[in-house]
């Protein structure tokens, strides 16, 4: 994974780093969660 963080504003380094780690954690949680709207196995079989 490549991660590039561009901080647009803020002066307190502690709060900036805290926001970055919280946002990264939230994004990783969403990326690795199951989507309960999808049932079965996703497949392109028969549609290509």
C-alpha positions in Angstrom: 0.0 0.0 0.0 1.2 3.5 -0.8 -0.2 6.2 1.4 0.2 9.9 0.7 -1.2 12.4 3.1 -1.6 16.0 2.2 -2.5 18.2 5.2 -4.3 21.3 4.0 -4.4 23.1 7.4 -3.6 22.7 11.1 -0.9 23.8 13.4 -0.9 21.3 16.2 1.1 18.3 15.1 -0.5 16.0 17.6 -4.0 16.7 16.4 -2.9 16.4 12.8 -1.3 12.9 13.3 -4.3 11.8 15.4 -6.7 12.8 12.6 -4.5 11.0 10.0 -4.5 7.7 12.0 -8.2 7.8 12.7 -9.0 8.4 9.1 -6.7 5.6 8.0 -8.2 3.2 10.5 -11.7 4.1 9.3 -10.8 3.7 5.7 -9.2 0.3 6.3 -12.2 -0.8 8.3 -14.5 0.0 5.4 -12.2 -1.6 2.9 -12.1 -4.9 4.8 -15.7 -5.1 5.9 -18.2 -7.5 4.4 -21.0 -5.8 2.3 -24.2 -7.3 3.7 -26.1 -6.2 0.6 -24.2 -8.8 -1.5 -25.3 -12.4 -1.2 -23.3 -15.3 -2.5 -20.0 -15.1 -4.4 -19.4 -12.3 -6.8 -18.7 -13.7 -10.2 -18.5 -12.4 -13.8 -19.2 -16.0 -15.1 -21.7 -15.9 -17.9 -21.6 -12.1 -18.3 -18.4 -11.6 -20.2 
